[in-house]
Amino acid sequence: MLKLDGVRVRYGYVEALKGISLFIEEGEIVALIGANGAGKSTTLRAICGLVPISEGRMEFDGRRIDGLPPHRIVRLGISQVPEGRRIFPRLTVLENLMMGAYFRKDRDRVKEDLDFVFSLFPILAQRRNQKGGTLSGGEQQMLAIGRALMARPRMLLLDEPSLGLAPNLVLRTFDAIKRINEAGVTIFLVEQNAYMALEISNRGYVIENGRIILSDFSENLMGNEFVKRAYLGEGPEVRPQRTA
């Protein structure tokens, strides 16, 4: 469904992505884990067209998407939940959600999707007329996810959805991600909480200094000694040999 081949991204003289390649099959949850500054968010921003790639190729459903503007990528079926939520604080919950559907003409299906969002996050239904900026951090994260879903994406990109959330809200957020996937949406998950990300995903990639250094089924990654030591907090870090 999504394929990146040798993708490089530069910020001035700094190369943030150094030729990464990965793929995501339709229906999967795929996790991308790594330390701060490893290139996780840049990968998502490149897919969405928010930063240009300097080299490589990106395809969605066999169609090349590198070079397309962000709004056209959204129309193809890719939506992102950005790090930090970035909701519209002065708009109501309902207005924020409808912003996610701004380009849609299928009003009947928009209503269906709104009902689905409210079934995922009932608190949003209760607070539909409340300003987004008055919500708690957890509620704003729910709103950001809901807004992305209102575009009716086939693939949802999630950037650090658990960041800053209390443990009980982290569990609720990941439960919602599983329900979204069960409803037919493919998920690409960037997350520092490596344990939770690998627990709900089918496969995972480990990125370090702009390079993919490991990829495997999530169950295997959870048992990998380097992953356990570096990202799951089990003993001193030992570097693996880079994969080709």
N, C-alpha and C positions, 0 to 999 in steps of 0.2 A: 504494500500500500504506500509506504514511504521509503525512499532510498536516498542515502547520502553517500557520495563517492568522492573521496579525496578533498573534502571541503576545507578551505582555509579562509580565515577571517583576520583582518589586520585592523588595529586601531592605531593609525599613524605608523610609527616604526615598530610597534609591538604586535607580534603575531599571537592572537588569542586562540585560534584553532589551527592546528598544524597538520592538516590532511586527514580529518576524521572520516571514517566510513562506518555506516550502520544501516540496518533495515528494520522495518516494523511491518508485521503481517496484519491484515484486517482482523479485528476482534481481540487482539492481544492487549495486555497491559505490559509495557516495557519501561523499565526503570533506568535512569542515568544517575549514577552516584559518583561523588568525588568531593574533594575539599573545596573550601572557598577559593575562588579565583582559578579553578581548574578549567573552566570553559563551559560549565553546564548551562547557565543562562544565555550565554552567547550562542550556543547551539540552538536553543529555542528561538531566539531573536532572528537568527539566520533563516530558520525554516519559515518564520512568519514574514520575512522580507523587511524586517526592521533594521537589519544591518546588511550591507552588501557582502557577498563572498568575493574573495580575490582569486580563487581558483577552485576547481572541482565542479560537481554537478549534483543537483537535488531534483528528485522526481516524486510526484504524488500521483498514484494510479497510472503510472507510465508516462505522465505528462511532465515536462520540465517546468519547474517553478522558480528556479533561481533567476533573478532579474525581474520577476513580477512584483508589482506594488502590493502592499499589505492587504488592501481592500479586495483585490482580485483573489488573493490566496484564501481569504475568509470565504468568499463566494464559492470557491472550489470545495470547501468543507473542512477547513482547519481553523480552530479557534484556540486562543491562548488565555489562560488565567495567569496574569503576570505576578511576579514576586512583589509583595507589598500591597496587593489587592487592587489599588488604584481605582477605587470606585469614585463616583461623583458625589462629594459630600453634601452638596446643597440640593441635590435631587432626591425625591422620595425613593423608597425601595422599589416600588412599581415602575417609576420613571427610569431608574437604573436598569432594571430588567428589560424594559422595552427598548432601551438604547442598544441592547444586544441584538434586537430584531429589526434595527432601523431600515435595512435594505429589503426586508421580506414583504411580499405581497400576499402570501397565503394566510390571511387573517384567521381562518378557522384552525389551521395547524399551529399558529402562534398561540392561540388560546389553549390548545392541547399541551404545548410545551410549557406554558406558564403553569398549568395545573400539575405537570410533572415536577417542575421546580418546587412548587409549594408542597408536593407530596414528599420530596426529598428533605426539604427544610421548612417544616410547618411554622417555625418562628417568623419566617419571612412573610408568610400569609398574614400572620397576626399583626405585623408591623409594616404592611404594604404602604401605608400613608405616612410613615415616619421618615425623616431625613436620614440619608445614608451615613452622614457624618456623626450621628448620635448613636449608632450601633456599636456594640462591643467588637473587639478584634475578631472573635470567632464568628460573629454574625456577619461582619464585613467579608470574611473569607467565604462564607456561604453565599453571600450576595455576588461576589466576584465569580464564583463557579456558576451560579445561576445565570448571570448575565452572559457568560460564554455559551451556555447551553441554549440560550434563546436564539442564537444564530443557527440552531439545528446542525451542529457539526457532525461530520463522520469521524473526525479525529480531534481529540481534546489534548492540548498541551498544558501541563500543570507545572508551574514553577514554584517550588518550595511551599506547598499548600499547608504544611504544619508549622511554618515559621511563626514563632511567638504565641502559639496556642497552648492552653492548659492541656494536661494529659487526657482528660475526658473528652475535650473537643477534638484532639488529634484522632482519637478512636472514632468519633462520629464522622469526622471528615473522611477518613479512609473507608469507613463503611459506605458513605455516600459515593465515593469513587468506584467501589466495587459494584454498586447498584447502577451507576451510569454505564459502566462497561457491560453489565448484564443486559442493559437496555439496547445494546448494539453499537455503542460508541467506543472506538479504539482509543487507547490512552497512552500518551508518552509522558512519563512522570519524572521530573527532576526533583530530587529530595535529599536533604542532608541526613534525615532520619533513615539511615540505610536499612536498619532492621525492618521498619514498617514498610518501606518501599519494596524490599525484596520479598517480604511476606505476602504481599498481595499481587505481585507481578508474575508474569510467565517467564520473562527473560530479563537480563540486566546487562548493562555496560558500565565499566569503571573508566572514568576519564581522569587524567593527571597531566597537568601542564599542557593542556590543549591537545592531548593525544589519547585515543582509546587504548588502554593497556590490557584490559581483560573483557571478555564477553562470554556468557554462558547462560544456561538455565538458572533461574533465581535460586532454586534449591541447591544447586551446585556451588553457586557463589557464596551462599550462606555457610557452606562447609569449607570454603577455600581459606587456607591459613592466612594468606595476606589480607583478604577482605575482613576476616574476623579480627585480626590485630589492628588493622588501619582504620576500619570503619565501624566495627561492632564492639570495639573496646575490650578485646580479649587478648591481652599480652602485648609485648613490644612489636613495633612495626618491622616487617621484613619485606623488602621489595621483591616482586616477581620479575621474571624476564618478560619483556614486552612482547605482546603477540604481534604477528605480522599485520 
